[in-house]
Amino acid sequence: MSLITGMGTTFNLPNYVGELFGLTPEETPLLSAIGGLTGGGMTTAVEMEWQTYDLRDPGQRTKVEGATAPTAEERTRDRVRNVVQIHQEKVSVSYTKQAAKGQIATPSADPYRGVPGTNPVQSELDWQVAQAVKGIALDVNWSFWNGQYSNPTTNATARKTRGLLQAITTNKITKATSTVTGLSSATDTITETSTGLANDDKIVFTNTGDATNIVAGRVYYVVSKSTNAFKVATSQGGSALTLGTSTSNIDYLKPWTTTLTTDVIDDLVQKAYDNGGMSEQFTAVLACNSSQKRAITKAYADAYGKSVMVTENARSIAGVSVETVQTDFGRLGLMLDRHLPQDALAALSLEQLRPVMLSIPDKGVFFEEPLAKTGASDEVQIYGEIGLEYGSERAHAQVRGLKV
């Protein structure tokens, strides 16, 4: 199915009949659990700031009888900053297209038979706007996981919010068998001097730079490997993907080949716990994609039996239904999110996360508005500036490079 990049008309946006099914998953678990597109906080600047502090390590700090007061000690505070990034979409639909809702596309070849039914979309403009909003929500959710921070000094470059995987630096575990950064490609070939990869190896890109047709966090397979180069496909032995005429800043990891165990999960959660996170049990979650969800279930089944995986009907976080898993650090929510890389697990203290929006005067934080009339069509834009506040990065943890 193709994407229309200009105005929707009766020629490029035909009507059909029958029930309408979406092919793309629409859920945004992380974003929904921490406030959604209309919840969270507001800011009056393109940057947001929050503070952190710590206490000294405890000890048996005693004094002798009659001692004078000790030297004064004060705790300093630190600051953390992130930026809001602009999300802007345009929808353009001709007058004719909006009016011709009963014009149904007919077969253009034998046997020329039509089918009974009606067009389920009765307002093309409203439907297209709704899809644009869903697309923005998916972009925001993806950015909150994978966003690479950028706070430019001129308007020539877009602001980019820092996602959780970049923000979490203290409690970070790497299980990858190898990690390579700074590669370049031309057409469909990635250059890497003396690459250690072999055909059919699985790799996960952690940064795609300006390459096309590959997405960070998904699993790809090595094909056409040579001494100093390789190509990638979406399946073993598949056709090589075109990555662009000349690309740079490509990073990848080769995942672990060892099966996930509960010890790895406990090590992950313990790192966050030891640094002050995971203390509020209701909002403490393990987040994962499909590969690690299966691995988690198997790890606990092998160790304790499947009864340790408990579904609580009443347990939901801001409307997001979660399973729970009993760990050494309490019963944690288990949240599936398609935008978390397949090789990753994240332990999150959700109470410290929230989206922050820039409030536009007289418009709000996320809005639709008509654009200037220039012809026989309706054009609207959807606009919002949204960033992630993640509290103390030490309250969260991540592990990358797990077996996929």
C-alpha positions in Angstrom: 0.0 0.0 0.0 1.4 3.4 -1.0 1.5 6.7 0.9 0.1 9.8 -0.7 2.5 12.7 -0.1 0.3 15.4 -1.6 -3.4 16.2 -1.8 -5.9 13.3 -1.5 -8.2 13.2 -4.6 -10.6 10.7 -6.2 -7.8 9.5 -8.4 -5.1 8.7 -5.8 -7.4 7.9 -2.9 -10.2 5.6 -4.1 -13.1 4.4 -2.0 -13.8 0.7 -1.3 -16.6 -1.2 0.5 -16.6 -3.4 3.6 -15.2 -3.3 7.1 -12.0 -1.4 7.6 -9.1 -3.1 9.3 -5.8 -1.4 10.3 -2.6 -3.2 9.2 -0.2 -1.2 11.5 -0.3 -1.7 15.3 -1.5 1.5 16.9 -0.7 1.0 20.6 1.8 3.3 22.4 2.3 1.6 25.8 5.1 3.8 27.2 3.5 7.1 26.1 0.0 6.0 27.3 1.3 4.8 30.7 3.0 8.2 31.5 0.3 10.6 30.3 -0.4 10.3 26.6 -0.4 13.2 24.1 -2.6 15.4 26.3 -1.3 14.5 29.8 2.0 15.1 31.6 3.5 18.5 32.1 3.8 21.8 30.3 6.7 24.1 29.7 7.1 27.7 28.4 10.5 27.0 26.8 11.9 24.6 24.3 14.1 23.1 27.0 12.9 21.6 30.2 15.0 21.2 33.4 14.6 19.1 36.5 16.9 18.7 39.5 18.5 15.7 41.2 20.3 15.3 44.5 21.9 12.5 46.5 22.8 11.8 50.1 26.1 10.7 51.6 26.8 7.0 52.1 25.5 5.9 55.5 28.0 4.8 58.2 28.5 4.6 61.9 29.3 8.3 62.2 29.7 8.6 66.0 31.1 11.4 68.2 32.7 11.4 71.6 31.0 12.8 74.6 31.3 16.5 74.8 32.6 16.9 71.3 32.1 20.2 69.4 29.8 20.3 66.4 31.4 18.8 63.3 32.3 20.6 60.2 29.2 21.6 58.2 28.3 19.4 55.3 25.9 20.4 52.6 24.5 18.4 49.7 24.7 19.9 46.2 22.0 19.6 43.6 22.5 18.8 40.0 20.3 19.6 37.0 19.1 17.5 34.0 17.8 18.9 30.7 16.0 17.7 27.7 14.2 19.4 24.8 10.8 19.2 23.3 10.8 18.2 19.6 8.3 19.4 17.0 5.8 17.0 15.6 3.9 18.5 12.6 1.7 16.8 10.0 -0.4 18.2 7.2 -3.6 16.7 5.7 -4.9 17.9 2.3 -8.1 16.6 0.8 -9.9 18.0 -2.3 -13.5 19.1 -2.2 -14.4 16.5 -4.8 -12.9 13.7 -2.7 -14.8 14.8 0.4 -18.1 15.0 -1.6 -17.7 11.7 -3.6 -18.0 9.4 -0.6 -20.3 7.2 -2.6 -18.0 6.8 -5.6 -16.7 3.2 -5.2 -13.7 1.9 -7.2 -14.6 -0.9 -9.6 -12.5 -3.7 -11.0 -10.4 -2.7 -14.0 -9.9 -6.2 -15.3 -11.9 -9.4 -15.8 -14.2 -10.5 -14.3 -15.4 -6.9 -13.7 -17.7 -7.9 -10.9 -18.6 -5.5 -8.1 -19.4 -6.5 -4.5 -22.2 -5.3 -2.2 -21.4 -2.9 0.6 -20.8 0.7 1.6 -17.8 2.9 2.2 -17.2 2.9 6.0 -15.4 6.3 5.7 -18.0 9.0 5.5 -15.7 12.0 6.3 -12.4 11.6 4.5 -10.8 14.7 6.1 -11.7 13.6 9.7 -10.5 10.1 9.0 -7.1 11.3 7.5 -6.6 13.6 10.5 -7.3 10.8 12.9 -4.6 8.7 11.2 -2.1 11.5 11.3 -2.7 11.9 15.1 -2.1 8.1 15.5 1.1 8.5 13.5 2.4 11.2 15.7 1.6 9.2 18.8 3.7 6.3 17.4 6.5 8.7 16.6 6.5 10.1 20.1 6.4 6.7 21.7 9.3 5.6 19.5 11.3 8.7 20.3 10.8 8.3 24.1 12.6 4.9 23.8 15.1 5.6 21.0 15.5 9.3 20.6 19.0 10.7 20.1 19.4 14.1 21.8 20.0 17.2 19.8 19.8 20.8 21.0 21.0 22.8 18.0 22.2 26.4 18.1 20.4 27.4 14.9 17.1 26.7 13.2 18.9 24.7 10.5 18.6 21.5 12.6 15.6 20.1 14.4 15.6 19.6 18.1 15.5 16.0 19.2 14.4 14.7 22.7 16.7 12.3 24.5 15.1 8.9 24.8 15.4 6.5 27.6 18.0 4.2 26.0 20.3 7.1 25.6 19.5 8.6 29.0 20.2 5.4 31.0 24.0 5.4 31.5 24.6 4.3 35.1 22.6 1.1 35.2 23.5 -0.3 31.8 24.4 -3.9 31.0 25.7 -5.1 27.6 25.5 -8.8 26.6 26.3 -8.2 22.9 29.1 -10.4 21.5 30.4 -7.4 19.6 29.5 -3.7 19.1 30.6 -1.7 16.1 30.1 2.1 15.5 30.7 4.7 12.9 30.3 2.7 9.7 29.3 4.0 6.3 27.4 2.5 3.4 26.8 3.0 -0.3 23.6 1.7 -2.1 23.2 -1.6 -0.3 26.6 -2.4 1.1 28.0 -1.5 4.5 31.7 -1.1 4.8 33.6 -2.6 7.8 37.2 -3.4 7.6 37.9 -7.0 8.4 34.3 -7.6 9.5 33.8 -10.6 11.8 30.3 -11.2 10.7 29.2 -14.2 8.6 26.3 -14.8 6.3 23.0 -15.4 8.2 24.3 -13.7 11.4 21.7 -11.7 13.2 22.5 -8.0 13.9 20.6 -5.1 15.5 21.3 -1.6 14.5 21.6 0.8 17.4 22.0 3.9 15.2 21.0 4.1 11.5 22.5 7.5 10.9 21.1 8.8 7.6 20.5 5.3 6.1 17.1 4.4 4.7 15.0 1.2 4.9 16.5 0.0 8.2 15.1 0.8 11.7 17.1 0.8 14.9 16.1 -2.0 17.3 14.9 -4.5 14.7 16.6 -7.7 13.7 18.4 -8.0 10.3 20.4 -10.8 8.7 23.8 -10.6 7.1 23.9 -11.4 3.4 26.6 -11.2 0.7 29.4 -10.9 3.3 32.9 -10.1 1.9 36.2 -9.4 3.6 35.5 -5.7 4.2 31.8 -5.4 3.7 28.4 -6.9 4.1 24.7 -6.4 3.2 21.6 -6.9 5.3 18.2 -8.4 4.6 15.0 -8.8 6.6 15.2 -12.6 6.4 18.0 -15.2 6.1 19.3 -15.3 2.5 16.8 -12.6 1.6 17.3 -9.7 -0.9 19.8 -7.0 0.3 18.1 -3.8 1.4 19.0 -0.5 -0.3 20.4 1.8 2.4 20.8 5.0 0.4 23.4 6.3 -2.0 25.9 7.4 0.6 25.2 7.0 4.4 27.3 7.3 7.6 27.1 7.0 11.4 25.8 3.4 11.3 26.2 1.4 14.5 25.2 -2.2 15.2 25.6 -4.9 17.7 25.7 -8.7 17.3 23.4 -10.2 19.9 24.3 -12.7 22.6 23.7 -16.3 21.8 23.1 -17.4 25.4 19.5 -18.0 26.5 18.1 -15.5 29.0 18.0 -16.5 32.6 16.3 -15.1 35.7 19.7 -14.1 37.0 20.1 -11.6 34.1 16.7 -10.1 35.0 17.5 -9.9 38.7 20.9 -8.3 37.9 19.1 -5.6 35.8 16.4 -4.8 38.4 19.0 -4.8 41.2 21.0 -2.1 39.5 18.0 0.2 39.4 17.0 -0.8 43.0 20.4 -0.2 44.4 20.4 3.3 42.9 17.1 4.3 44.3 14.6 3.0 41.7 11.9 0.4 41.6 10.7 1.3 45.1 7.0 2.0 44.1 5.8 -1.5 43.2 2.7 -0.5 41.3 4.7 1.6 38.8 7.8 -0.5 38.6 7.8 -2.3 35.3 9.9 -4.5 33.1 9.5 -3.4 29.5 10.3 -5.6 26.5 9.5 -6.4 22.9 8.3 -9.7 21.6 11.6 -11.6 21.6 12.4 -10.8 25.2 8.8 -11.4 26.3 9.0 -15.0 25.2 12.5 -15.3 26.8 11.2 -13.9 30.1 8.3 -16.4 30.2 10.6 -19.3 29.4 13.2 -18.1 31.9 10.8 -18.0 34.8 9.0 -21.2 33.7 12.4 -23.1 33.6 13.3 -21.7 37.0 10.1 -21.7 39.0 7.2 -22.9 36.8 4.8 -20.8 34.9 2.8 -20.0 38.0 5.2 -17.2 38.7 3.8 -15.3 35.8 0.6 -13.8 37.3 -2.1 -11.9 35.4 -4.0 -9.5 37.6 -7.2 -8.2 35.9 -7.2 -5.1 38.1 -3.6 -4.1 37.4 -3.3 -1.5 34.8 -1.2 1.6 34.5 -3.0 4.6 33.1 -5.2 2.2 31.1 -2.3 0.0 29.9 -3.0 -3.6 31.0 0.1 -5.4 32.3 1.0 -8.8 33.4 3.1 -9.2 36.5 6.1 -11.2 37.3 7.4 -12.1 40.7 11.1 -11.2 41.1 13.5 -11.0 44.0 12.6 -7.3 44.1 8.9 -7.6 44.3 6.1 -8.1 41.8 6.8 -6.0 38.7 4.6 -5.1 35.8 5.6 -6.6 32.5 4.9 -4.2 29.7 5.1 -5.1 26.0 6.2 -2.3 23.7 7.0 -2.8 20.0 9.2 0.2 19.9 11.7 -1.1 22.4 14.6 -2.9 20.6 14.2 -6.6 20.2 17.6 -7.2 22.0 16.7 -5.0 25.0 15.1 -5.2 28.4 14.4 -2.1 30.5 13.5 -1.7 34.2 11.6 1.5 34.6 10.3 3.5 37.6 7.3 4.9 35.7 6.4 7.4 38.4 9.5 9.4 37.4 8.5 9.6 33.7 6.2 12.1 32.0 5.8 13.8 28.7 6.3 17.6 28.7 4.6 19.8 26.1 5.3 23.4 25.0 2.0 25.3 25.3 1.4 27.5 22.2 -0.6 30.7 23.1 -4.3 30.5 22.4 -3.9 27.0 20.8 -2.8 24.6 23.5 -0.2 21.8 23.6 -1.4 19.6 20.8 -3.9 20.9 18.3 -5.3 20.8 14.8 -5.9 24.0 12.8 -6.9 24.9 9.3 -4.3 26.3 6.9 -4.7 29.2 4.5 -7.1 28.6 1.7 -5.3 28.4 -1.7 -7.6 26.2 -3.8 -10.5 23.7 -3.9 -9.3 21.7 -1.0 -9.3 21.6 2.8 -5.8 21.6 4.4 -5.1 21.3 8.1 -2.0 20.8 10.2 -1.6 18.9 13.4 1.1 20.4 15.7 2.7 19.7 19.0 6.1 20.1 20.7 6.7 17.2 23.1 9.7 16.0 25.1 10.5 13.4 27.7 11.2 14.0 31.4 12.7 10.9 32.9 13.6 11.9 36.5 16.8 10.3 37.8 18.3 8.1 35.1 19.7 6.0 38.0 16.2 4.9 38.8 16.0 3.0 35.6 18.1 0.2 34.0 18.7 -1.4 30.7 20.4 -4.4 29.2 21.2 -4.6 25.5 22.5 -7.3 23.2 20.3 -10.1 24.5 19.6 -13.2 22.3 16.9 -12.6 19.7 
